[in-house]
Amino acid sequence: MTTTNKDWTARGDQVFIGTYNRFPAAMVSGKGCWLRDADGREYLDFLAGIAVCSLGHCHPDITEAICRQAGELVHVSNLFHTIPQIELAELLTANSFADRVFMANSGAEANEAAIKLARIHSSAGRYEIISLAGSFHGRTLATVAATGQTRFHQGFEPLPHGFVHAEFGNPDAIAGLVNERTCAILCEPLQGESGVRPLDPGYLQAIRKLCDRHNLLLIFDEVQTGMGRTGTLFAYEQLGVTPDIMTLAKALGNGLPIGAMLTTEAIAASFTAGTHASTFGGNPVTAAAAVATMKIMLADGFLAAVREKGHYLTARLQEVADRFPGLATGVRGRGLLRGLILTEKGIDLGPEIVDRLFKQGVLINFAGNRVLRFVPPLIVSDEEIDIMAHRLDAVLEELTA
């Protein structure tokens, strides 16, 4: 009888393609910021499904919304309207710059929709999109081509044509790449996968001006930074820059697969019936979960609390950096998306730190081969932040002993 982590992982290893380096645990339940595995061991989750379960595991309001909708209507074609999808689109447009929404199933699909919209909206011959070195936009061939990290390209060449990558943090480098083929600039307000690297507001404002000057579309990939993660519903709200197109996914459904592309009325008009579609995009059950998620995040005081907890997490991580200067140099990020910046010695130990924390019952990851990334549920308490910091401190103490 299969009951333990060892049993389940052995069965999984027999049937899955080896695209993941999995930890030796089969997670079977979760509540709030905690997970439990098949052996009954508990873990404090500071990964949140990589910024997905932002209201924690099995939030009662979201669970109720899922179960209620599953008992009424699970799926129909997008040839018909459904109530949860309409309610979600209304919430998204009412609380953003956008007028129109396209529903998808993932961040990669949302970005694919944005790429297609940018091309079809632009004049003939303009199809090239500039993205940034260090960016990550998805795992489909087009979004891999848009991703500015060669390690994700290897083995999949030739990649789709029409994507160029600019040096990170240098607006002149982007300006030098603009030509008669350029239709858009695509960027994340904060690069998560390459090491929790925030883009400076002045840099983003310079990109916005460049787009306006050359009649280019500005696309913000807020798949990771959206839905309250940085302390506002969307990161662009803090930056003094409004994009023309924005993509969302991850935390939108708090664990259920859903993505969205948002844009203005004028740009959306370039997508007409039949130009783009999704079989499952905006599925009634996932949309119902997303509606419940948004209502919780929009409640009075929720986002202010995220900002406060972001400051507290930063302070506790900085204390760890100060205590272990040979391993860490500081903290960067926004809201509850934070990276502990490692020294060269710390980088060498990064995977081991993550592994030892796993054994101590704390889940994080090593992002961009340079920082420890902390993305806890937005409902995390100060006490849970303290538990994480104490166990991280203990792990670094072991490694420096």
N, C-alpha and C positions, 0 to 999 in steps of 0.2 A: 504493500500500500504506500502510495506517495504522500509523505507528510512533512518532510524536512527540507531545508534549503538545499542540502546535498542531493536529495532525491529529485527535486524539481529542476535544479540547474543541470543535472545529468540528463534528464529528459529533454530539456531545452537544447542542450548542446548537440543532441542527436538529430534535431529537425530544423534548426534555424541556420540561415546563411550567416557567416561570421562577420557581419558589418559593425558589430558593437563589441567593445571591451567591457563586458558586464562585470559588476561586482558579484561575489558569490552569495547572493541573497535573493530570495523570491518574496517580493513585497505582497502582503495579502490584505492589509487593511490600513486605514489612515484616519486621523481625526485632528483637525486643526493643523498645527505645525509638526505633528508627529506621525511616523510610519511604524508599522509592525511587520516583521518578516515571518516566514513559515516556522521558524524556531521560537517565535514569541519574543524576539529581541526588538527593542524600540530604538528609533533613530529620530533625532532632531533634524528636521529637513530644512536646510538653508540653501537648497537647490530648487525646490518647488517645481520639479519637472522641467527645469531650466526656464524659470520665470513664467510658468504656466498656471499653477495652482495658487494664484495670488490671494485668494480668500481662504486658503487652507484646504485640507482634504475633507471631503464629505460635509461641506457647509450645509446646515439644515435647510436653509431657504432655497439653495440651488438644488439639493437633492429632491425637495418637494416639487420644485418646478419641473424637473426632469421626469419624475414619476407621474405627475399629473398629465403632462403632455404626452408621455408614452402611452398613457391609457386612452388618449383621445385621437391622436394622429401622429404617426411616426414619419411617414414620407409620402409626398406626391411630387410629381414633376414640377419644375419651375415654369411650366406652361400655365400653372394656376397660382393664385395668390394664397399665402398662408398668414394667419394672424401673428404668430410669434415673429416671423421674418419682417413684417411691416412694422411691428412695435419696436424691434431692434433698430431698423433703419431710421425710424423717427427719433429714437434716443441718440443715435450716432450723429445725425445731422443737426439736431437741436443743441448738441453740446460740442460742436466743432465748427471749423470754417466751411465744411462741405455742404453741398445741396443734394448730392446723389451718392448711392452706395451700390457696389456689386459684391455679392456674397460668394465666398469660396470656402475651401476646407482647410487651408493651411497658409502659413506665411509665404512659402514658395509660390503657391497658386495666386495669392494676392499680388505678389511681385510680378508674376507672369502677366496678370491682367494689367498692371500698371505699365509694364513694358509695351504691351500690345496697344494700349490706349495712347501712350506717348507717340508711338510710331504712326498710328492711323490718324491721329489728330494733327500731326505736323504736315507741312507741305511736302510735295513729292521730292524724293531724293534725300530727305532728312530722316535718318533712322538710327544714327549713332547715339549711344548713351554713355556719358562719362560717369564713372563711379570712383571710389577712393581705394587706395592701397590700404589693406587691412580690413576691408569691408567683408560682410557675410550677408548674402541675400537669398540663399536656399540651395537645394540639391538637384533641381531639374537642370537640364543642360543649359538653358538660357540664364537661369539665376546663378549657376556655377560660373558661367562666362562673365556675369556681372560682378561676381565676388572677386575682390582684389587680393586674393591669397593663392599663390601658385600651388600650395600643397593640396588644395581642393580641385585643381585642374588636372593633376598628374594622372595619366592613364585614360583620360577622356577626350584627348585631342583627336581631331580638330574640333575646337569649340565653336559654337555659333558665332558668326561674324556680327560686328556692330557694337562692340563694347571695348572701351579703353579705360585705363586706370590712372588716376592722378595721384601725385604725391600727397600724403596726408598732411593737413594743416597749412598748406601753402596755396592761397587763392590764385597766385600768379601761375602756378603749375596747371591749374584747371583752365585758366584763361588761355594759356598757350596751346591747349588741346581743342579749343572750340574752332570749328570750321563749318563749311557749307553743308556738311552731312549731319551735324549735331542737332539732336532734337530735345535732349533732356539731360539733367544732372540728377543722379540718384545717390542718396547718402542716408546713413543712420545718424540721428542726433547724438547718439553715443554708441560707439562700436563695442559690442559685447564680446563676440567670439575672439577678437584679436587682442583682448586684454583690458576690457572695461576702459575704453579711451573716450572721454567726452570731447565733442567738437566745440571749440570756443564760440560763444555767441557772435563775436565780431567776424570770425571766419565764415559762419553760416550766413550772416548778413551780407558779406561780400559775395558769396555765392548767389544769394537772392538778387542782388544788384546785377550780377553778371547775367543771370537768366533774363531779367527784365530788359537788359540792354540788347541781348541777342535774340529775344523772343523764344527762349527755351523754357521748357517745363521743369519745375523743381519738384522732385519726388522724394518724400521722406519715408523711409522704411522704419516704421515704429512697431514692428512685430515684437521686439523685445522691450522697447521703452514705453510703449503705449499702455493704456489701461491702469493708470495710477502708479506705475512702477517707479517713476522719477519724482513723484510728489505732486504732480498735476495729472489730470486725466490723460493728457498727451504731452510729451516732452516739448513739442514746439511752442506751447503756451508760455514757457519760461524763457524763450530765446529771442523774442522780438522778431521772429521770422515765421511767415505763414507759407506752407508749401502749396503747390497746385494739385498734387495728388499725395495721398497718404495711405500706407498699407498697415493693417493690423492682423493679429492672429493670437498665438500663445494664450495670454490671460483672458482673451475675450470670452471664452466659454468656460473658464476656470477648470479646464481639464478635458472638456469635450472638443473635438476637432472642428474649428470654425475659423475662417479668415474673412477679411473685408478690405475692399479698396474704396476709398472715399475721394471725391473730387467735386469740382464746381459744376454748375448747370451748363456753362458754355463748353467746357471740355468734355463732359459726359455725353454731350450731343453727338460726338464723333463715333460712339458705340451705338449702332442701330441693331434692330432685331436680326439675330443670326451671326453677328460679328464676333460674339464671345458668349460662352455659356458654361454651366457647371451642373452636372446631374445632382449632386448632393449639396451644393452650396446653399447655405441658409436653411438646412434641414430643420423641420419644426422643433425637434427635440433639442438640438444644439442651439438653435436660436432662442428657445425658451430659457435655456441655461444662461445664455449671454444677456438676455433681458434682466434676469434676476441678478446677475453679476453687476451689470451697470447700475441698477437701482441701489444696490448696496454701496457701490463706490461713490455714487452721487449724493448720498445722504450727508447731512450737515456734519462737519467735523471729521469725516473719514480721511480725506486727502491731507488735511492739516496734521492729523495724527501720523500719517505716513511720513510727512516731512520731519516731524519731531523724532520719530523712531529712526529715520535715516541719519539724523544728526547724532543720535545716541549710538547707533551702530558704528558710525565713523569714529566717534570718540573712543569706543572700546577697542576697535581695530588699531587705532593710532597708539593706544597704550601698549598693545602687543608689539607694534613696530618699534616703539621706543625701548621696550624691554629687550628686544632681540635685534639690535642694529646690524648684526652680521648676516641676518636672514631677510630682513624687510626694511624698506625705506620710507613707507608712507601709505596713504590711502587715496583712491580717486574714484569718481563716479558721481551719481546723483540719486537722491532719494534712497530707496532700498535696493539699488543696484550698485554694489561697491566691490572694488578690487583692492586686495592687499598687495602692494607692489613689492616684488622680491628682488633681492640682490642677486648677483651672479651665483653665489653659493646657494641662495634660496631657490633660484630657478632650477638648479641641479637636483634639489631635494623636493621640488614641487609635487611630482606624482607620489612620492613617499609620504609627504605631509597629508595629502588627500586620503591615501590608503590608511594611514594611522588614525586619522580623524574618523574614518568609516568604522574602524575597529573600536573607537571610543564612542560610537553612536552619534556622530554628526556627519551630515552629508553636505559637501561643497564640491566644486570642481576647479580644475587648473585651466585657465583660459588663455589662449594665445601663447602658451608655453612661457608665460611671464608673470601672471598674477594669480592669486587665489581669489575666486569669484564667489561672492555671497549674494544670493538672491532669495531671501526667505519669503514666505507668505507675508503679505502686507498687514496681516493681523498679528504678526509676531509681537510678543510682549518684551518689555525690558528684561524681565527675569529670564526669558528664553535666550535673549541676546547675551546675557551674563553667562548662562550655561555654556553657550557656544564659545565665548571668549575664554572662559576658564579651561575648557578642554583643548582649545587651540594652544593656549599658553602651555599646558602640560605637554602637548606633543612637541612643541618647539623646545621646551626645556629638555626633553629626552634627547632630541637630536643635537643639542649643543653640549650635553653633559660629557 
